[in-house]
Amino acid sequence: MAKHHKLNMEQINIFSFFSGAGFLDLGFEMVSPFKVVYVNEFHKPFNDVYRYARQKMGIEEPQFGHHIGDITQLLNPDELQLLKEMVNESKAAHLTGFIGGPPCPDFSVAGKNRGREGDNGKLSGTYTEVICKIKPDFFLFENVKGLYRTARHREFFEELKEKFRKAGYSMTEQLVNALEFGAPQDRDRIILIGIHKGTIKKLGLKHKNHELLNFPWDQFKVGHLADLKALPWPTTSLYQEDVPTTIPEGLPEELTVEYWWRKNDVLNHPNGKMFFQPKAGIKRFATKDEGDDAKKCYKRLHRWRYSPTAAYGNNEVHVHPYKSRRISVAEALAIQSLPKEYELPMDITLTDAFKTIGNGVPFILANGVAKTLIEYLVNSTKHE
């Protein structure tokens, strides 16, 4: 058996791309034995958040550093060779994987919807090309459901998968929702995981026609989406400023906005007082019922329900259930199911803060996928 295999379960190295504020990375880092050793992010303010938050949480800097720049640059011969050398060094001692979610507005119905031809859409092809040239042991590709469900975008998704097959990968995929993993948010994501044929052979994994078999997608879910959404969630309630209410019977409290705000002590969180102050029209905040999220703009959350998807761009505004204001940075972080200890630097602009929060994969979803992947890899080794 190869030396590489003997060591790979003690530490599994992660090269992260499109890292943003690092919610996906943190989800993996909180699952032993994953360790992020390389970070790539285009927008420096987002990477500043990444580094600040991890320093506050006592997480050490990645072995191969932070690389600020467009992933397209990695296809330049010199850059590609440098990345290949780092990955080879990592693979010599540890199982090594790539994770990343290319920016997705071009595949989102609510976004630009330009598909593969959009500036962001092209990055999905670039990420695929980098993976196919470097050939890590495994990869994770994350994106919006539009890439999976919209016919013209699905065609592009299938083309990307064919490139992975030709590069020697077998794959498994699922459209997952943050609610299924315990986050207080209705957020769909397509997750594609691929494992290279060399690694499949070493670990004795079962696969057929480039499809990974017996991947335990449901093992760490708290329930099935249809069942969770069918619960008797409240619709709207009369807006009453700072008036306490009790949760209706028959609901899982841990899937509600209020539960996570209490869990993260958002009012006393370092980012608890960071929210947009309206220049005019403050009376508007008192005109919507609690839970009235029918329109795209000015959605008032319900404290005893999960939140709509936490996308804070494109004029989408989430209003506090029982206060006359927009939600705070701390409250948005809690909706993204971040640990209480995660915080953003105080000097970040509110625009960058809410954008990087909205761009991120809900932490508890990322954490559940990481647990699922390690369960699959570890069990395969036990059965060998």
Backbone torsions as a table, in degrees:
resi	resn	phi	psi	omega
1	MET	NA	142.1	-175.3
2	ALA	-67.4	147.3	176.8
3	LYS	-55.6	-41.1	178.5
4	HIS	-51.2	-43.7	-177.5
5	HIS	-68.3	-35.9	-178.5
6	LYS	-63.1	-29.8	-174.7
7	LEU	-99.6	-16.8	-164.2
8	ASN	-68.3	-19.4	179.5
9	MET	-90.3	-9.8	176.6
10	GLU	-75.5	-33.5	176.4
11	GLN	-154.2	131.3	176.8
12	ILE	-115.5	118.1	-174.9
13	ASN	-85.3	142.0	-178.7
14	ILE	-120.7	127.4	168.8
15	PHE	-101.4	120.5	-173.2
16	SER	-106.4	136.3	179.9
17	PHE	-126.2	149.5	-174.8
18	PHE	54.1	46.7	-165.8
19	SER	-69.5	-28.8	-178.6
20	GLY	55.0	-136.9	177.5
21	ALA	-81.6	-2.9	169.5
22	GLY	86.4	28.4	179.5
23	PHE	-65.7	-43.0	178.1
24	LEU	-62.2	-44.7	179.7
25	ASP	-60.5	-45.6	-177.7
26	LEU	-62.9	-37.8	176.5
27	GLY	-58.2	-38.5	176.7
28	PHE	-75.6	-42.0	-177.7
29	GLU	-61.2	-29.6	-179.0
30	MET	-82.0	3.1	176.2
31	VAL	-116.0	115.2	176.2
32	SER	-69.7	137.7	10.8
33	PRO	-107.6	27.1	-178.4
34	PHE	-68.4	140.3	179.0
35	LYS	-142.9	121.9	179.0
36	VAL	-77.9	122.5	-175.5
37	VAL	-117.1	-6.6	-177.5
38	TYR	-152.8	136.1	-178.1
39	VAL	-131.6	129.4	175.6
40	ASN	-123.5	126.6	178.7
41	GLU	-148.3	137.8	-176.6
42	PHE	-78.6	-40.4	-171.1
43	HIS	-96.7	111.9	-173.4
44	LYS	-58.3	-41.9	178.7
45	PRO	-57.1	-33.8	177.0
46	PHE	-69.3	-40.2	178.0
47	ASN	-66.9	-32.3	175.1
48	ASP	-61.5	-40.0	176.1
49	VAL	-62.1	-47.2	179.7
50	TYR	-52.1	-51.6	-175.3
51	ARG	-69.2	-39.7	-179.3
52	TYR	-64.1	-47.9	-177.1
53	ALA	-62.0	-41.9	-178.5
54	ARG	-72.2	-34.1	175.4
55	GLN	-62.6	-42.9	178.1
56	LYS	-62.6	-32.4	-178.8
57	MET	-89.7	-0.6	177.2
58	GLY	76.9	24.7	178.4
59	ILE	-92.8	129.5	-175.2
60	GLU	-71.4	158.0	-179.9
61	GLU	-65.5	149.6	-179.5
62	PRO	-65.8	142.3	-176.8
63	GLN	-53.0	-43.3	-176.2
64	PHE	-99.3	9.2	170.3
65	GLY	85.0	-179.0	177.3
66	HIS	-102.5	134.3	-178.1
67	HIS	-122.5	107.9	-177.2
68	ILE	-91.5	116.3	179.7
69	GLY	161.9	169.5	180.0
70	ASP	-69.6	132.1	179.3
71	ILE	-59.5	-25.1	178.7
72	THR	-58.7	-30.9	179.1
73	GLN	-62.6	-24.8	-177.9
74	LEU	-69.9	-12.8	177.2
75	LEU	-85.8	-8.8	172.4
76	ASN	-64.0	139.9	-173.3
77	PRO	-50.9	-45.1	-177.9
78	ASP	-67.4	-44.0	-179.8
79	GLU	-66.3	-40.6	179.8
80	LEU	-64.0	-40.9	179.0
81	GLN	-64.7	-41.1	178.8
82	LEU	-63.4	-44.1	178.5
83	LEU	-63.4	-41.4	179.6
84	LYS	-61.4	-40.3	179.5
85	GLU	-65.3	-40.9	177.9
86	MET	-64.4	-44.2	-179.5
87	VAL	-65.5	-41.0	178.7
88	ASN	-63.2	-40.1	176.8
89	GLU	-61.5	-41.9	179.2
90	SER	-65.7	-45.5	-176.9
91	LYS	-67.6	-21.8	179.3
92	ALA	-64.3	-24.5	-177.8
93	ALA	-122.8	-21.0	-171.8
94	HIS	-142.0	149.3	167.2
95	LEU	-58.9	136.8	-172.0
96	THR	-134.0	130.8	-178.5
97	GLY	-132.8	159.5	173.6
98	PHE	-106.0	138.4	171.5
99	ILE	-130.8	146.7	178.7
100	GLY	177.2	151.8	175.2
101	GLY	-126.0	96.5	179.6
102	PRO	-54.1	143.1	178.9
103	PRO	-48.2	137.1	-164.4
104	CYS	-117.7	7.5	-178.5
105	PRO	-57.1	-29.4	-176.8
106	ASP	-72.4	-11.0	177.3
107	PHE	-112.5	4.0	-176.3
108	SER	-100.1	131.5	177.6
109	VAL	-61.7	-33.8	179.7
110	ALA	-80.6	-10.5	-178.4
111	GLY	-104.9	-137.1	-173.2
112	LYS	-81.3	-29.8	176.0
113	ASN	57.4	32.5	-179.3
114	ARG	-88.0	-9.0	176.1
115	GLY	68.7	-148.7	-173.9
116	ARG	-62.6	-22.6	-177.0
117	GLU	-84.9	-14.5	178.2
118	GLY	-70.5	157.5	-179.5
119	ASP	-57.5	-41.6	179.1
120	ASN	-75.5	-36.4	179.3
121	GLY	-59.6	-37.3	-179.9
122	LYS	-62.8	-27.4	-177.8
123	LEU	-67.2	-26.5	175.7
124	SER	-64.1	-40.7	176.8
125	GLY	-66.6	-37.7	178.9
126	THR	-65.9	-44.7	178.4
127	TYR	-59.6	-42.6	177.4
128	THR	-60.5	-44.2	-178.8
129	GLU	-64.5	-40.7	177.8
130	VAL	-61.7	-45.1	178.6
131	ILE	-60.2	-46.4	-175.9
132	CYS	-67.3	-28.3	179.2
133	LYS	-82.4	-37.4	-176.1
134	ILE	-86.9	-33.9	179.2
135	LYS	57.9	64.6	171.0
136	PRO	-64.9	166.8	179.7
137	ASP	-61.3	-35.9	179.0
138	PHE	-152.4	166.8	175.4
139	PHE	-145.6	157.7	171.0
140	LEU	-126.1	128.8	178.1
141	PHE	-119.2	121.9	-176.8
142	GLU	-120.7	140.6	178.6
143	ASN	-160.9	178.3	-179.4
144	VAL	-75.0	161.0	-176.4
145	LYS	-67.7	-19.2	179.1
146	GLY	-59.8	-32.3	178.2
147	LEU	-67.5	-25.8	-175.0
148	TYR	-96.7	-35.2	-170.8
149	ARG	-102.1	-27.7	-178.6
150	THR	-81.2	128.9	-169.6
151	ALA	-55.1	-49.4	-175.1
152	ARG	-71.6	-29.1	176.1
153	HIS	-78.2	-33.3	178.9
154	ARG	-62.4	-35.1	177.4
155	GLU	-60.0	-42.8	177.9
156	PHE	-64.9	-42.5	178.5
157	PHE	-58.9	-42.2	179.6
158	GLU	-67.3	-33.6	176.3
159	GLU	-65.9	-39.7	177.2
160	LEU	-62.7	-42.7	180.0
161	LYS	-63.5	-36.7	178.3
162	GLU	-64.8	-36.2	175.9
163	LYS	-64.0	-40.1	177.5
164	PHE	-63.6	-41.5	179.0
165	ARG	-60.3	-45.5	-179.8
166	LYS	-64.1	-26.1	178.4
167	ALA	-85.4	-0.5	174.4
168	GLY	101.0	18.3	-177.6
169	TYR	-101.9	140.4	165.6
170	SER	-105.3	147.3	-167.8
171	MET	-134.7	164.5	169.8
172	THR	-142.8	146.7	-177.0
173	GLU	-143.0	154.6	172.8
174	GLN	-158.2	141.9	170.5
175	LEU	-84.4	112.9	-175.9
176	VAL	-112.9	163.7	178.4
177	ASN	-129.1	139.7	-177.4
178	ALA	-57.4	-34.0	-178.8
179	LEU	-60.6	-36.9	-178.9
180	GLU	-62.0	-27.3	-178.0
181	PHE	-99.1	0.7	173.6
182	GLY	107.2	8.4	176.3
183	ALA	-86.8	146.4	-177.9
184	PRO	-83.8	57.1	-170.6
185	GLN	-158.0	137.3	177.2
186	ASP	-92.4	92.2	-174.1
187	ARG	-138.0	116.1	179.0
188	ASP	-89.2	144.4	174.3
189	ARG	-146.9	139.2	171.3
190	ILE	-91.2	128.9	178.6
191	ILE	-116.7	122.2	176.1
192	LEU	-116.0	124.9	179.1
193	ILE	-119.2	131.2	178.3
194	GLY	-126.1	143.7	177.5
195	ILE	-127.4	132.7	-175.1
196	HIS	-72.3	149.7	-175.0
197	LYS	-58.5	-33.7	178.0
198	GLY	-64.6	-40.2	178.3
199	THR	-71.6	-38.7	176.5
200	ILE	-57.1	-43.3	-179.4
201	LYS	-66.4	-44.2	-178.9
202	LYS	-64.5	-35.7	-176.8
203	LEU	-93.4	-5.5	179.2
204	GLY	67.7	36.6	-178.1
205	LEU	-77.6	150.7	177.4
206	LYS	-89.6	129.7	177.2
207	HIS	-151.8	158.1	180.0
208	LYS	-151.4	128.7	179.5
209	ASN	51.1	45.8	178.8
210	HIS	64.3	22.3	175.7
211	GLU	-116.3	129.8	176.1
212	LEU	-74.0	133.2	-177.6
213	LEU	-100.9	149.2	173.6
214	ASN	63.3	32.2	176.7
215	PHE	-74.4	125.8	-169.9
216	PRO	-83.2	62.6	-175.6
217	TRP	-55.3	-34.0	-172.5
218	ASP	-92.2	-3.8	-169.5
219	GLN	-61.2	-35.8	-174.6
220	PHE	-110.8	20.1	175.0
221	LYS	-85.2	149.7	177.9
222	VAL	-88.1	-10.4	178.5
223	GLY	171.8	171.8	177.1
224	HIS	-88.1	143.3	-171.5
225	LEU	-56.1	-46.9	-177.6
226	ALA	-60.6	-40.5	179.6
227	ASP	-67.3	-40.3	-179.2
228	LEU	-66.7	-41.4	-179.0
229	LYS	-72.5	-20.9	-179.0
230	ALA	-80.2	-6.4	178.7
231	LEU	-66.1	158.9	-174.2
232	PRO	-77.0	62.3	-180.0
233	TRP	-66.2	142.4	176.0
234	PRO	-67.2	149.6	177.5
235	THR	-93.5	-76.4	176.6
236	THR	-131.3	153.7	175.9
237	SER	-135.2	153.7	178.1
238	LEU	-59.1	130.5	179.1
239	TYR	-68.5	124.2	176.4
240	GLN	-134.8	114.2	-173.3
241	GLU	-66.0	122.9	175.1
242	ASP	57.3	27.7	176.2
243	VAL	-96.5	120.9	-179.5
244	PRO	-67.3	147.1	173.0
245	THR	-136.3	165.9	178.8
246	THR	-108.9	152.6	-178.5
247	ILE	-68.6	135.1	176.2
248	PRO	-62.0	153.8	-179.6
249	GLU	-68.1	151.9	173.6
250	GLY	85.3	11.8	-178.8
251	LEU	-116.1	143.4	174.5
252	PRO	-77.8	108.0	-174.3
253	GLU	-58.3	-32.6	-175.9
254	GLU	-68.9	-6.6	175.8
255	LEU	-102.5	10.0	-178.3
256	THR	-101.4	153.9	177.2
257	VAL	-58.2	-46.9	-176.3
258	GLU	-61.3	-39.8	179.1
259	TYR	-58.0	-47.0	-177.1
260	TRP	-70.8	-32.5	177.4
261	TRP	-67.9	-38.5	176.2
262	ARG	-70.3	-41.8	-179.4
263	LYS	-57.9	-40.7	-177.9
264	ASN	-94.3	3.3	178.5
265	ASP	46.9	56.0	-167.9
266	VAL	-63.2	-30.0	-178.9
267	LEU	-69.0	-26.1	179.4
268	ASN	-106.6	6.3	177.9
269	HIS	-70.1	149.6	178.5
270	PRO	-54.0	-28.9	179.2
271	ASN	-100.1	16.8	-172.7
272	GLY	-70.2	-22.8	-178.5
273	LYS	-105.8	13.7	179.8
274	MET	-97.1	102.2	175.0
275	PHE	-154.1	156.6	-179.4
276	PHE	-67.1	131.7	175.3
277	GLN	-96.8	120.6	-178.3
278	PRO	-67.1	138.6	178.6
279	LYS	-77.4	-28.0	179.7
280	ALA	-154.5	165.9	173.6
281	GLY	74.9	29.5	-179.2
282	ILE	-62.3	-26.3	179.0
283	LYS	-61.3	-24.2	-179.1
284	ARG	-60.9	-30.4	-178.3
285	PHE	-65.1	-22.4	-177.7
286	ALA	-95.8	2.5	-174.7
287	THR	-96.2	-10.4	-177.5
288	LYS	-104.4	138.8	176.5
289	ASP	-66.2	153.4	173.1
290	GLU	-63.7	127.0	-179.7
291	GLY	93.3	-0.6	179.5
292	ASP	-80.7	95.1	-179.2
293	ASP	-120.3	29.9	-174.6
294	ALA	-68.5	-33.2	-178.1
295	LYS	-98.5	159.5	-177.2
296	LYS	-65.6	-40.3	-177.1
297	CYS	-99.2	147.2	179.9
298	TYR	56.1	61.5	173.7
299	LYS	-87.6	119.4	176.0
300	ARG	-88.9	121.0	179.9
301	LEU	-70.2	160.0	171.5
302	HIS	-109.1	131.0	-174.8
303	ARG	-63.8	-29.2	-176.7
304	TRP	-104.9	34.6	176.1
305	ARG	-144.2	164.2	173.3
306	TYR	-77.5	160.8	-177.7
307	SER	-84.7	152.6	164.4
308	PRO	-61.6	171.6	-178.7
309	THR	-54.8	137.7	-174.6
310	ALA	-83.9	69.4	177.9
311	ALA	-110.2	104.9	-170.2
312	TYR	-98.5	17.8	174.0
313	GLY	-103.2	-171.0	175.2
314	ASN	53.0	38.8	176.4
315	ASN	66.2	13.9	177.2
316	GLU	-80.7	122.1	-176.9
317	VAL	-121.3	126.8	174.7
318	HIS	-103.4	125.1	-176.3
319	VAL	-101.3	143.6	-179.4
320	HIS	-62.1	140.9	-177.4
321	PRO	-61.6	-38.7	-173.3
322	TYR	-135.4	25.0	171.9
323	LYS	-134.4	150.5	-177.5
324	SER	-87.0	67.3	178.9
325	ARG	-164.9	169.5	171.2
326	ARG	-74.2	162.5	178.8
327	ILE	-70.8	157.3	-177.5
328	SER	-89.8	169.6	174.9
329	VAL	-58.5	-43.7	179.7
330	ALA	-62.3	-39.6	179.8
331	GLU	-69.0	-37.1	176.7
332	ALA	-66.5	-39.7	177.1
333	LEU	-61.5	-39.6	179.4
334	ALA	-66.9	-38.2	176.6
335	ILE	-63.6	-30.4	175.0
336	GLN	-83.8	8.5	172.7
337	SER	62.9	28.2	177.5
338	LEU	-70.2	151.9	172.9
339	PRO	-61.6	152.6	179.9
340	LYS	-56.0	-31.3	-175.3
341	GLU	-75.8	-11.5	-178.9
342	TYR	-79.3	128.1	178.3
343	GLU	-143.3	154.7	178.1
344	LEU	-97.0	151.9	177.1
345	PRO	-63.1	146.0	-175.6
346	MET	-70.9	-19.4	-176.7
347	ASP	-92.1	4.3	178.1
348	ILE	-71.7	146.2	175.6
349	THR	-70.9	150.9	179.1
350	LEU	-62.7	-35.1	178.4
351	THR	-61.4	-48.7	178.7
352	ASP	-65.1	-37.7	-178.6
353	ALA	-60.9	-52.6	-177.0
354	PHE	-71.0	-31.1	178.3
355	LYS	-67.1	-45.7	-178.3
356	THR	-69.8	-31.7	175.9
357	ILE	-66.9	-46.8	-179.3
358	GLY	-65.1	-30.3	-179.8
359	ASN	-73.0	-22.2	-169.6
360	GLY	-76.8	155.4	171.4
361	VAL	-77.7	130.6	177.6
362	PRO	-49.9	129.3	-173.8
363	PHE	-53.6	-45.6	-173.6
364	ILE	-71.1	-25.9	172.8
365	LEU	-69.8	-47.7	177.7
366	ALA	-59.2	-41.9	180.0
367	ASN	-63.8	-40.4	178.4
368	GLY	-66.3	-39.8	177.7
369	VAL	-66.1	-40.7	178.3
370	ALA	-62.1	-42.1	177.9
371	LYS	-63.5	-39.8	179.5
372	THR	-63.6	-43.7	-178.9
373	LEU	-65.6	-44.5	-178.4
374	ILE	-69.3	-33.8	175.8
375	GLU	-61.2	-42.4	179.1
376	TYR	-64.1	-46.6	-177.8
377	LEU	-68.5	-44.1	-178.6
378	VAL	-67.1	-44.2	-179.8
379	ASN	-64.9	-35.4	179.1
380	SER	-64.2	-36.5	179.3
381	THR	-69.3	-40.0	179.4
382	LYS	-62.2	-35.3	-175.2
383	HIS	-82.5	-10.1	-173.7
384	GLU	-65.8	NA	NA
